[in-house]
Every structure is written in structure tokens, then in C-alpha cells.
Amino acid sequence: MKSKDIKNYWDKRSKKFVTNLKATTDNPTIKKLEVSAIYKAIKKTGLHKKRGIEILEVGCGNGYNCFALYELLPDFKFTGLDYIHEMVKNANRIKSHSPQKYSKITFHTGDIMDLERNKDLKNTYDIIFTDRCLINLNSTDLQLAGINQILKKLNRGGYFIMLENSVQNYARQNEVRKSVGLLERKPAKYNLFIDEAAIMPQIKKSMRLISIDDFGSLHDIILYILIPLINKGAVDYNHPLLKATTDFSIALSENYDNQFGNFGQNRLFLFHKK
């Protein structure tokens, strides 16, 4: 899909769903797991014990991640950036309901491809994260250019949290689906999943990989394999088993990492800037 068409797709969703989570995802359980995984990654950095840490989310949508993480890290300062102006308006609409409570959160319109020249942003940040943002860039070269922009906005010794959909994990998930008689799934037209074979060597030239978190493996095994097996092949985002799976995955992750393999299409990579 062309870049302008991808942008139009998200613009339409922002106008249709406004402040609802559905502006950015149809799947509330994976969003809960994403927030938990980002928070866990921040704790791994050790910065959660400090005050005044500056954190930037690139591709913030209507602000769900920033608001949810602020509840867990009230001493942090959050900045959300999105290239869909309507998304930013909706994030600020949510903020306006509790302006005092959310005074340390700001939202701006901007493009990942031009972070360096964005006058609304600070010179650098302690932590920058993406959550299914890079997959909306329609070539690997653009994804790498976006990552390079992020790198330039990171403090020396800062951390990059990259939570994106993986080509490799998606292929493994499809292999399991085929093994039990289910059809392969295909990514949405507006997404280009991250090809780790192409992306990771480039990132490692300037950042050290600390950890990979396959936080969504059990969730996706249930959602995309087991539920379809008992539901005539159909995925059901509202199946009651998903909530239990999500709560169990979060509880388990406190002491155990990656217990269910690498079958979740979403992966979290934690990097430290050299």
C-alpha cells in the first residue's frame, strides 16, 4: 500500500473511533499485554527508580500507551508524537478531562521521518519507544531511516524499546496453523512487518541489544490457533479465554520470560545506545 493510503487509513480510524482504543487496535487484550511489556522493559533499564525521566512515544495514536504508562510511572514526563493530526487532537481531548493529573504528558503532531527538525520535541530523550509504528512504513529502507531518526533523539546511554510485528514470528505462527489444518494468515495491506534479518544487523551497529520479549506468544497461540480450532476457523477477539490468558501471561512474566516460545506476532526489543 502507498504511504498516502496508509496515512488515510489511520486518519479515517481516528475520526471514526475518536478516543476509543479501536482507533489503533481491534484487540484490547494484546494492548494490555503491550503496556505490561513496555513497563517491564522500562524496569529493566533501572530508570523507573528515578524522577523526571523523559520518554517519547513515536506513533502514539490517541495516547493510550502514554496514559496507561503514566499511571505506573507518575514521576516520568511523557511526550507522544503521531503523524495523524486527528489522533493527536483526540489524545489531547482525553487529557483535557484531567489536565492536572496529566500535566506531565504532552502530545504533538509529527513524522518519524523528521524527528530531528521537529521544533515541538526536546533535543534528546532518555527512552524512546514504538508500538506497531514502524510497520506502517512501507519499505525496510524507510523503517531503518525512522530508526535512525530515533537514534538521533536518544540521549547518550539512552534506551530504545521497539515493539513491532515480526516477519519471522509470523511465519512460525503460520507454520503451526498449517500443522493443525488452519489456513495461513496474511498481514493487513497497510502493514509491513519487521524483517529481523534485515533490520537487526543495522541497529546493532549503534545500539546494544539487551533483551527480546515474546510477551504475546501464549495470547496468539490461543487467539489465532486454539480458538479458531473450536470456532470454525474464525478468530474471536472477545472470547472469554483471552482475558484469562492475558492476566496469566502478565502474572507469569514477573518471574519467567518467554515461556511459550516465539509464536506471538508482536515482539519487544530493548536496546541501549552505545
C-alpha positions as CSV (number, residue, x, y, z in Angstrom):
1,M,0.0,0.0,0.0
2,K,1.2,3.5,-0.8
3,S,2.3,5.8,2.1
4,K,-0.5,8.2,1.5
5,D,-3.1,5.4,1.6
6,I,-1.7,4.1,4.9
7,K,-2.0,7.6,6.3
8,N,-5.5,7.9,5.0
9,Y,-6.4,4.6,6.6
10,W,-5.3,5.8,10.1
11,D,-6.9,9.2,9.6
12,K,-10.3,7.5,8.9
13,R,-9.9,5.3,12.0
14,S,-9.1,8.4,14.2
15,K,-12.3,10.1,13.0
16,K,-14.4,7.0,13.4
17,F,-13.3,5.9,16.8
18,V,-12.0,9.2,18.3
19,T,-10.9,8.5,21.9
20,N,-11.7,4.8,21.8
21,L,-8.9,2.2,21.8
22,K,-10.2,0.9,18.5
23,A,-8.6,3.9,16.8
24,T,-5.4,1.9,17.0
25,T,-6.3,-1.7,17.5
26,D,-9.3,-4.0,17.5
27,N,-7.7,-6.2,20.1
28,P,-7.9,-4.9,23.7
29,T,-6.1,-7.9,25.2
30,I,-2.9,-7.5,23.2
31,K,-2.9,-3.8,24.1
32,K,-3.0,-4.8,27.8
33,L,0.0,-7.1,27.2
34,E,1.8,-4.4,25.2
35,V,1.6,-1.9,28.0
36,S,2.7,-4.5,30.5
37,A,5.7,-5.5,28.3
38,I,6.8,-1.8,27.8
39,Y,6.6,-1.2,31.5
40,K,8.6,-4.4,32.2
41,A,11.3,-3.2,29.7
42,I,11.5,0.2,31.4
43,K,12.1,-1.5,34.7
44,K,14.9,-3.5,33.1
45,T,16.7,-0.2,32.4
46,G,16.6,0.8,36.1
47,L,15.3,4.2,35.2
48,H,11.9,3.6,36.8
49,K,13.5,4.4,40.1
50,K,14.4,7.9,39.0
51,R,12.4,11.1,38.7
52,G,11.9,13.4,35.7
53,I,12.9,10.8,33.1
54,E,11.9,12.0,29.6
55,I,10.2,9.4,27.5
56,L,9.0,9.8,23.9
57,E,6.5,7.5,22.1
58,V,6.7,7.8,18.3
59,G,3.4,6.8,16.8
60,C,1.3,7.4,19.9
61,G,-2.2,7.3,18.3
62,N,-4.8,8.7,20.6
63,G,-2.5,8.4,23.6
64,Y,-3.5,5.1,25.2
65,N,0.1,3.9,25.9
66,C,1.2,7.2,27.4
67,F,-1.8,7.5,29.7
68,A,-1.5,3.8,30.8
69,L,2.2,4.0,31.5
70,Y,1.9,7.3,33.3
71,E,-0.4,5.6,35.8
72,L,2.6,3.3,36.5
73,L,5.3,5.9,36.3
74,P,3.9,9.2,37.6
75,D,7.4,10.7,38.0
76,F,8.1,10.4,34.3
77,K,7.5,13.0,31.7
78,F,5.8,11.6,28.6
79,T,5.7,13.0,25.1
80,G,3.5,11.4,22.4
81,L,4.0,12.1,18.7
82,D,1.8,11.0,15.8
83,Y,1.6,11.9,12.1
84,I,-2.2,11.8,12.2
85,H,-3.3,15.2,13.5
86,E,-6.7,13.9,14.4
87,M,-5.1,11.2,16.6
88,V,-3.2,14.0,18.5
89,K,-6.4,16.0,18.9
90,N,-8.1,13.0,20.4
91,A,-5.2,12.3,22.8
92,N,-5.4,16.0,23.9
93,R,-9.2,15.6,24.3
94,I,-8.6,12.7,26.7
95,K,-6.0,14.8,28.6
96,S,-8.4,17.7,28.8
97,H,-10.7,15.7,31.1
98,S,-8.0,15.5,33.7
99,P,-5.5,18.3,32.8
100,Q,-3.9,18.5,36.3
101,K,-3.5,14.8,36.6
102,Y,-1.9,14.5,33.1
103,S,0.2,17.7,33.3
104,K,3.4,15.7,32.6
105,I,2.0,14.3,29.3
106,T,2.2,16.3,26.0
107,F,1.1,15.4,22.5
108,H,2.3,16.7,19.2
109,T,1.8,16.1,15.5
110,G,5.0,15.0,13.7
111,D,6.5,12.4,11.4
112,I,9.0,9.7,12.4
113,M,10.9,10.6,9.3
114,D,11.6,14.1,10.5
115,L,12.1,13.9,14.3
116,E,15.4,15.8,14.1
117,R,13.8,19.0,12.8
118,N,10.6,18.8,14.9
119,K,10.5,22.0,17.0
120,D,8.0,20.6,19.4
121,L,10.4,17.9,20.6
122,K,13.2,18.1,23.0
123,N,16.8,17.7,21.8
124,T,17.0,14.2,23.3
125,Y,15.1,11.7,25.4
126,D,16.1,9.1,28.0
127,I,13.8,6.4,26.5
128,I,12.0,6.3,23.1
129,F,9.6,3.6,22.2
130,T,7.5,2.5,19.3
131,D,4.4,0.2,19.4
132,R,3.4,-1.0,16.0
133,C,4.6,2.2,14.4
134,L,7.4,1.1,12.1
135,I,5.2,-1.5,10.5
136,N,3.3,1.4,8.9
137,L,6.3,2.4,6.8
138,N,6.1,0.5,3.6
139,S,9.7,-0.4,3.0
140,T,12.6,-1.7,5.0
141,D,14.7,1.3,4.0
142,L,12.1,3.7,5.4
143,Q,11.9,1.6,8.6
144,L,15.7,1.9,9.0
145,A,15.5,5.6,8.3
146,G,12.9,6.0,11.0
147,I,15.1,4.1,13.5
148,N,18.0,6.3,12.6
149,Q,15.9,9.4,13.4
150,I,15.0,7.8,16.8
151,L,18.7,7.1,17.5
152,K,19.5,10.8,16.9
153,K,16.9,11.8,19.5
154,L,18.2,9.4,22.2
155,N,20.5,10.6,25.0
156,R,23.9,9.0,25.1
157,G,23.3,5.8,27.1
158,G,19.5,6.1,26.4
159,Y,17.2,3.2,25.6
160,F,15.1,2.3,22.6
161,I,12.1,0.0,23.0
162,M,11.0,-1.4,19.7
163,L,7.6,-3.2,20.0
164,E,6.7,-4.3,16.4
165,N,5.3,-7.2,14.4
166,S,7.9,-9.7,13.3
167,V,8.1,-11.4,9.9
168,Q,9.9,-14.3,11.5
169,N,7.5,-14.9,14.3
170,Y,4.5,-14.5,12.0
171,A,5.9,-17.2,9.8
172,R,6.4,-19.6,12.8
173,Q,2.8,-18.9,13.8
174,N,1.6,-19.7,10.3
175,E,3.6,-23.0,10.3
176,V,1.7,-24.0,13.5
177,R,-1.6,-23.1,12.0
178,K,-0.9,-25.2,8.9
179,S,0.2,-28.1,11.0
180,V,-3.3,-28.3,12.5
181,G,-5.2,-27.7,9.3
182,L,-5.7,-23.9,9.5
183,L,-5.1,-21.5,6.6
184,E,-2.2,-19.1,6.7
185,R,-2.9,-15.6,7.9
186,K,-1.8,-12.6,5.9
187,P,-0.8,-9.2,7.3
188,A,-3.1,-6.2,6.7
189,K,-2.3,-4.3,3.5
190,Y,-1.3,-1.2,5.5
191,N,1.4,-3.2,7.4
192,L,4.9,-4.2,6.5
193,F,6.1,-6.4,9.3
194,I,9.7,-6.0,10.6
195,D,12.2,-8.3,8.8
196,E,14.6,-9.0,11.7
197,A,17.2,-10.4,9.3
198,A,17.4,-7.0,7.5
199,I,16.8,-4.7,10.5
200,M,18.7,-6.1,13.4
201,P,22.3,-6.1,11.9
202,Q,21.8,-2.4,11.1
203,I,20.5,-1.5,14.6
204,K,23.3,-3.4,16.3
205,K,25.9,-1.1,14.7
206,S,24.9,1.7,17.1
207,M,22.9,0.0,19.8
208,R,23.4,-3.0,22.1
209,L,20.5,-5.5,22.2
210,I,19.6,-6.1,25.9
211,S,16.7,-8.4,25.5
212,I,13.8,-9.8,23.4
213,D,10.4,-10.3,24.9
214,D,7.9,-12.6,23.2
215,F,5.2,-11.4,25.6
216,G,2.3,-12.3,23.3
217,S,3.1,-15.9,22.4
218,L,0.6,-17.7,24.6
219,H,-2.0,-15.0,23.7
220,D,-1.5,-15.5,20.0
221,I,-1.5,-19.3,20.3
222,I,-4.9,-19.1,22.0
223,L,-6.3,-16.3,19.7
224,Y,-5.0,-17.5,16.3
225,I,-4.7,-21.2,16.7
226,L,-6.8,-22.8,19.5
227,I,-9.9,-20.6,19.3
228,P,-10.1,-21.0,15.5
229,L,-9.9,-24.7,16.0
230,I,-13.1,-24.7,18.1
231,N,-14.7,-21.8,16.3
232,K,-14.9,-23.0,12.6
233,G,-11.6,-21.3,11.8
234,A,-12.7,-17.8,13.0
235,V,-10.7,-15.5,15.3
236,D,-12.6,-14.0,18.2
237,Y,-11.1,-11.0,19.9
238,N,-13.8,-11.1,22.6
239,H,-13.5,-14.8,23.6
240,P,-13.6,-15.0,27.4
241,L,-10.5,-17.2,27.4
242,L,-8.4,-14.3,26.1
243,K,-8.8,-12.2,29.2
244,A,-7.7,-15.1,31.4
245,T,-4.8,-15.8,29.1
246,T,-3.8,-12.1,29.2
247,D,-3.9,-11.9,33.0
248,F,-2.0,-15.2,33.3
249,S,0.7,-14.1,30.9
250,I,1.2,-10.8,32.8
251,A,1.4,-12.6,36.1
252,L,3.9,-15.2,34.7
253,S,6.1,-12.6,33.2
254,E,7.0,-11.2,36.6
255,N,9.3,-14.1,37.2
256,Y,9.6,-16.0,33.9
257,D,10.5,-14.8,30.4
258,N,9.4,-16.3,27.1
259,Q,7.9,-19.4,28.4
260,F,5.7,-20.1,25.4
261,G,8.2,-19.8,22.5
262,N,8.2,-17.2,19.8
263,F,4.8,-17.6,18.1
264,G,3.4,-14.2,19.0
265,Q,3.5,-11.8,16.1
266,N,4.4,-8.9,18.4
267,R,7.9,-8.8,19.8
268,L,9.6,-6.3,22.1
269,F,13.3,-5.5,21.6
270,L,15.1,-3.5,24.2
271,F,18.2,-1.6,23.0
272,H,20.8,0.5,24.8
273,K,22.5,3.3,22.8
274,K,26.3,2.8,22.7
